Amino acid sequence: MAIETWLTRTLGIEVPIFGAPMGGRAGGTLVGEVSKAGGLGLLGAARYATAEWIAEETAIARGIGGDAFGIGLMTWSLDDNDALLDAALAQNPRVVSLSFGDPAPYVKRVHDIGALVVCQVNTVEDLRVVEAAGADFVIAQGGEAGGHTGQIGTLPLLQEILEATSLPVLAAGGIATGRGLAAVIAAGAEGAMIGTALLASPETIGPEYARNKLIAAGSADTVYTSVFDQARSQPWPSRWGGRALRNDFTGKWHDAGAAESELAAAYDPANPDLGVVYAGEAAGLVNSERPAGAVVRQIAADAERLLQRFAQ
């Protein structure tokens, strides 16, 4: 029994799984492998990305997984400079993720190339903003998610969003196994977006130590903090902190009220104890380094088996 939902039918993919557009981690190889496995990988075009990087990584993704891919952008950063949106649209993605801000100025441009707009939302108020802007579907991203997120748990948020909208809804945050995918589909979601489940995969980019740190971590070993943004002068709006693995840096500086200059001096991206590894509360479910395609296929297969129990 294949899991068929609005997501798989609309995008022509085999399994209702998105690979999260993780800035600094989701490059073309990861995106391509997620798509090759039947899902849809999203390139993480963070604020510091360049048009050249987007073009190069998209070519890699296409070479592995074909034309089924998306690109994720941080909406708040486009308000100052929307050149990355132009660069993303030039690659003809199937989906553009416009999250963390009001996408209204950008939705028509995405629709004009025939792509769909998806927005991560962290509250019902966020939902109303992106509905008014013309988003095609939404992702209820709970506070268990790694990286930048809100503060409402995935399950209560998903229920709120499903009750409040007629748009198709995906779930994100804490989903790393077939049990998680089956649970959100049974609740009414059209699929799930996974990030932390892929972070130990060899296809990720970023510091090598991040994989081992994640594998060693438990689900209680994360912290919701803004100190890494402050240390790196990343001007994220204050309402969105980032969930990361605890280390010596967070132990000393989280909630310490230090100045940005002091945080910047203490931060060292090359040092596992002083650099950032954004990861979610599903960290305890990631116990080994596994290829991204294998992760996607197993989550889908396990979810199919669980959901089949209710189809008999």
Number of C-alpha atoms within 10 A of each C-alpha: 9 14 19 15 18 14 23 19 12 9 16 13 19 20 26 27 28 26 29 29 26 25 21 17 24 29 27 30 25 32 35 33 26 32 31 26 22 22 30 32 33 33 33 26 28 18 17 10 14 14 15 11 14 22 16 13 21 28 17 18 28 19 15 18 23 15 19 24 29 31 26 26 27 23 22 19 18 18 13 8 10 15 11 22 22 12 17 22 21 13 17 19 21 20 24 25 28 27 22 23 19 19 26 16 12 18 21 16 14 22 17 10 14 14 19 20 27 25 30 24 27 25 18 17 11 18 23 14 16 25 20 11 17 16 22 18 22 24 26 33 30 25 26 26 30 30 24 22 24 23 17 16 18 23 21 11 21 28 15 14 28 18 11 12 15 10 14 19 26 28 31 31 26 29 27 26 21 21 17 19 30 24 16 22 20 13 13 17 25 23 27 28 28 27 27 28 28 27 31 25 20 15 22 23 18 16 16 13 15 21 21 15 18 29 17 13 20 17 17 13 17 24 21 25 20 23 26 25 17 19 21 16 13 13 11 17 12 7 11 17 21 24 25 26 28 23 18 12 19 23 13 11 18 17 11 10 9 14 11 16 13 12 20 16 10 14 20 16 13 12 11 18 19 18 22 25 27 27 29 33 25 25 29 18 18 23 16 13 16 16 18 26 21 15 19 29 19 14 21 25 17 17 21 20 16 15 21 14 8 8 7 5
